[in-house]
Amino acid sequence: MKIIKKAFFIFVATLFLFSCKENSPLSDVELNNPGLVSPEITLSKHKNELGITNTSLKVYLNDKNNNSINLLKGSVELNNQPLGVHTEISGAPYYSFDNIQLVPKRKYQFDIKMADDKVYPCSIYSPEKSIGEFDVPEYHDRNTSLIVSWDKINIDDTECLIEIEGELGSEEIVLSTSQMKAGTCFITPALFNIVNKGEMQKDVLITLRSINYGKVDPRFNGGSIKIIESVSRQVSLGDGDFTKEDEKDYEAYRPK
């Protein structure tokens, strides 16, 4: 088990960097050289703490300055279906597809066509199975280790981690293969103290995340293609068995 510390200011800085992605000057040029492009393809499926599932696809074609390109006289297709061009608030263009679904055991091939009509593929295979139930208690004593578990998760060629997020930042636990197979993970009280200090009852968000990587055409200037699936649960932390603090030895009301 490997723990990655993520301070709050690093999180904010990273968010700031992503928000500063702009429209590349190469969007005004007919590009034939894939070496000027670095694809960043992410297909993600997330189930939040309210049980709402959202699936999205974003394809950035970055230049050397990490600004994204809208290919002039070019295109991006997913399994022969053209992707539309959208724009971030910062003006950065990206390619996407409405109503995208993450289906197990499928091939997702992205064909990136340059201005000279030459096509460069990037592909990825979806996991054989999606994340199943992610069991996390609704309440927990911050002074004891929290046990979380899941019933199924893809193991082969998969990176898995658990993120604990509180008001002061977040921590990540990178799961080993044995932990992934066992389907359980212990979260120590020390991690709760890092992400959420104070004596008052506080909530933390715990997320199980799996990441799979695919292949990018080597003629591009690097890049990545990945599938990210995640499930989040919210936990209320307190001192002691506070779920029973207000219990009284009253007889239960029986409606007539």
Secondary structure, DSSP 8 states (H G I E B T S, - for coil): -EEEEEEHHHHHHHHHHHHT--B-GGGGS----GGG-EEEEEEEEEE-TTS-EEEEEEEEEE-TTS-B---TT-EEEETTEE-EEEE-TTS-EEEE-TT----SS-EEEEEEE-TTS-EEEEEEE--SS----EE--SEEETTS-EEEEES----TT-EEEEEEEETTEEEEEE--HHHHHHTEEEE-HHHHHHHS-SSS-EEEEEEEEEEEE-EE-TTSSS-EEEEEEEEEEEEEEESSSGGGTT----------
